[in-house]
Amino acid sequence: MKKKAAIAVLAVVVAITQLAACGSTNSRGTEKTQGAATTITLSTEANSLRANASAAGSSAKESETEVKDTTTASESSQSNTFISTSDIMIMGDSVAKGYATYGKVPVDNDVSEESASVISCDEQINSLKKDAKVVVVSLGVNDWGSSYDSFVENYCALISKVRQHCPTSVILTSAITPIAKVSDYGHVKPENVKNLNSAIKDVSEKLDDKVLFFDAFSVLSKDGEHLDDNYAASDGLHLKPGAYDLLLEAMGKTISGSRVRM
């Protein structure tokens, strides 16, 4: 990785409040426990570069470059978005419920319900904290049989209701997470999921600037079709705890990489 790219990665930090000792470290993040909080930093490669340079020693020219890079990182961090789980509300279906089940967000911050679809969420919306900094909408797998047009219509109505209830929140419209190649839900095909994810993205890009599409599908799929087995629960649809750490890191990167400031 080029040093400039490494610094850009270093600048993305997500502060996660840990409720239970069930968090895990994945290959792209480093967890550091600080009292009651956990900080997940997307910086393993950048830290490695710095450690190697320090151990080997640096020439005057390299030192000058390092100072410039450090300044760049410092300037970038001034506009960083730091997200605590107390700032995040999750709404959605049984997959979304895993954020609270595995202690990744406070229980009161996850209003998801099993079998929820985009047309059955009024109660969830009313349970959202109106002043939440971030609202994650993680729905769609239970709508797998919907046509593109009908899903778009229903999803637009859903996000409009969320915006009305949470007028200042950043809304992350999460793509449906992939399903494992071998699963208990073989009737839900990758093309079904991709079709609805295209609808979610299309809707998101037409709404206000604080509605951001979050590509959760790509985060958890290696082949662009199926859920990575490392993150798949036994049924092939639901997720292992480590998947939620990865998703939270990616959420922070999505927000920090946007023009949204909270």
Secondary structure, DSSP 8 states (H G I E B T S, - for coil): --HHHHHHHHT-EEEEE-SSTT----TT-EEEEETTEEEEES-HHHHHHHHHHHHH---HHHHHHHHHHHHHHHHHHTT-----GGGEEEEESTTTTHHHHTTSS-GGGB---TT--TTS-HHHHHHS-TT-SEEEEE--GGGTTS-HHHHHHHHHHHHHHHHHHSTT-EEEEE------SS-S-TTS-HHHHHHHHHHHHHHHHTS-TTEEEE-HHHHH-SSSSS--GGGB-TTSSSB-HHHHHHHHHHHHHHHHTSS---
